[in-house]
Amino acid sequence: MIKEQLLKEIRKLNIKEKPIAIQIPEGLKQYSVDILNNFKKNNPILFVDPCYGACDTKDKDAKNLGCKLLVHFGHYPMNSQVIKTKFIPISYKLNKTQINYIVKEIKKLNLNKINLVTTIQYLSNIEEIKTLLKKEKIEVIDSKKTKRVNKHMVLGCDASTITNKKNAIVFIGDGVFHANNLAFIYNKQKIYTINPISKHTQEINISDKFIKKRYAAVAIASKAKSFGILVSTKQGQQRLKMAKDIKKRLEKNNKKVYILVSDYIKQEYLEGVKVDCYINTACPRITYDDGTIAFKKPVLSVTEVDLILDLNKDIKIDEIK
């Protein structure tokens, strides 16, 4: 189904530029040869390194390689590009059985008013789900469109489309990457995830264990004398200005601070850099998902910098907006 949709979207394009660059997320790599064959008249090249979303476009690299156009599959446009770029979001059209499953599961939750969100892949199904929920007298609260996301759409680092801070949030999709981010930010609301593919529904909770780990990292970092501020060169994650502001604040408190830049933020790239603690300004998931297991030193989010100087403050979750 996905392969047919990919080829259908490619046939809609009237691309005359050559050479062109192609970028696809991990889940679509199985179709890479088919995609390249359909663009062979455009002398295509394919980026094979990991793609983490629309925040991770290869427009600069494509330009440096002499390409006239970048075709980016799987995501919704987020930032302006330095080269002409065509975004091809790939939607997953749910069948009637899957749609009915979602509605049935929401009914089971005994909620009469919800925030309904999903990813770009499932966004085309939301209106049909809303219509069926309305017949069941379940109100779906309207959300807002922002410069990064459409209504009812969330990213792993941005849930600003949600306007209601009281009622439960229901996430439609696979995996818990996005749902966990919702639970970090809206921790006073019920969060449910419904997977229409595996037919699995669960409530997502941020455990006390997670909060204790964050405070433990902050407590260790509060005694640190030197900091490495991690900055990504990925266009949608690059927050150099923020890094410089944090550097100034910490230096005023007699800390030694260094700005460390990389495309991918990995422990192996930091070996030999003698600092006591890292502050991550790139994708927040690096801190919350990988910080305690993938790095040898504490990794703080930008919102936890305040806590270094005042341990009485509350944990706040970082988002890129």
Secondary structure as the mmCIF struct_conf table of DSSP 4:
data_model
#
loop_
_struct_conf.conf_type_id
_struct_conf.id
_struct_conf.beg_label_comp_id
_struct_conf.beg_label_asym_id
_struct_conf.beg_label_seq_id
_struct_conf.end_label_comp_id
_struct_conf.end_label_asym_id
_struct_conf.end_label_seq_id
HELX_RH_AL_P HELX_RH_AL_P1 ILE A 2 LYS A 12
BEND BEND1 LYS A 18 PRO A 19
STRN STRN1 ILE A 20 GLN A 23
HELX_RH_3T_P HELX_RH_3T_P1 GLU A 26 TYR A 31
HELX_RH_AL_P HELX_RH_AL_P2 SER A 32 ASN A 38
TURN_TY1_P TURN_TY1_P1 PHE A 39 PHE A 39
HELX_RH_3T_P HELX_RH_3T_P2 LYS A 40 ASN A 42
STRN STRN2 PRO A 44 PHE A 47
BEND BEND2 ASP A 49 ASP A 49
BEND BEND3 GLY A 53 GLY A 53
HELX_RH_3T_P HELX_RH_3T_P3 ALA A 54 ASP A 56
HELX_RH_AL_P HELX_RH_AL_P3 ASP A 59 ASN A 64
TURN_TY1_P TURN_TY1_P2 LEU A 65 GLY A 66
BEND BEND4 LYS A 68 LYS A 68
STRN STRN3 LEU A 69 PHE A 73
BEND BEND5 GLY A 74 HIS A 75
BEND BEND6 ASN A 79 ASN A 79
BEND BEND7 VAL A 82 ILE A 83
STRN STRN4 THR A 85 ILE A 88
HELX_RH_AL_P HELX_RH_AL_P4 LYS A 96 LYS A 108
TURN_TY1_P TURN_TY1_P3 LEU A 109 ASN A 110
BEND BEND8 ASN A 112 ASN A 112
STRN STRN5 LYS A 113 THR A 118
TURN_TY1_P TURN_TY1_P4 ILE A 120 TYR A 122
HELX_RH_3T_P HELX_RH_3T_P4 LEU A 123 ASN A 125
HELX_RH_AL_P HELX_RH_AL_P5 ILE A 126 LYS A 135
TURN_TY1_P TURN_TY1_P5 GLU A 136 LYS A 137
STRN STRN6 GLU A 139 VAL A 140
HELX_LH_PP_P HELX_LH_PP_P1 ILE A 141 ASP A 142
BEND BEND9 LYS A 147 ARG A 148
TURN_TY1_P TURN_TY1_P6 LYS A 151 HIS A 152
STRN STRN7 MET A 153 MET A 153
BEND BEND10 GLY A 156 CYS A 157
TURN_TY1_P TURN_TY1_P7 SER A 160 THR A 161
BEND BEND11 LYS A 165 ASN A 167
STRN STRN8 ILE A 169 ILE A 172
BEND BEND12 GLY A 173 VAL A 176
HELX_RH_AL_P HELX_RH_AL_P6 PHE A 177 ILE A 185
TURN_TY1_P TURN_TY1_P8 ASN A 187 LYS A 188
BEND BEND13 GLN A 189 GLN A 189
STRN STRN9 ILE A 191 ASN A 195
TURN_TY1_P TURN_TY1_P9 PRO A 196 LYS A 199
STRN STRN10 HIS A 200 GLU A 203
HELX_RH_AL_P HELX_RH_AL_P7 ASP A 208 ALA A 221
TURN_TY1_P TURN_TY1_P10 SER A 222 LYS A 223
BEND BEND14 LYS A 225 LYS A 225
STRN STRN11 SER A 226 SER A 232
BEND BEND15 LYS A 234 LYS A 234
TURN_TY1_P TURN_TY1_P11 GLN A 235 GLN A 237
HELX_RH_AL_P HELX_RH_AL_P8 LEU A 240 LYS A 252
TURN_TY1_P TURN_TY1_P12 ASN A 253 ASN A 254
STRN STRN12 LYS A 256 SER A 262
BEND BEND16 ASP A 263 TYR A 264
HELX_RH_3T_P HELX_RH_3T_P5 GLN A 267 TYR A 269
TURN_TY1_P TURN_TY1_P13 LEU A 270 GLY A 272
BEND BEND17 ASP A 276 ASP A 276
STRN STRN13 CYS A 277 ASN A 280
BEND BEND18 ALA A 282 ALA A 282
HELX_RH_AL_P HELX_RH_AL_P9 PRO A 284 ARG A 285
HELX_RH_PI_P HELX_RH_PI_P1 ILE A 286 ASP A 290
TURN_TY1_P TURN_TY1_P14 GLY A 291 ALA A 294
BEND BEND19 LYS A 296 LYS A 297
STRN STRN14 VAL A 299 SER A 301
HELX_RH_3T_P HELX_RH_3T_P6 VAL A 302 GLU A 304
HELX_RH_AL_P HELX_RH_AL_P10 VAL A 305 LEU A 309
TURN_TY1_P TURN_TY1_P15 LEU A 311 ASN A 312
BEND BEND20 LYS A 313 LYS A 313
HELX_LH_PP_P HELX_LH_PP_P2 ASP A 314 ILE A 315
#
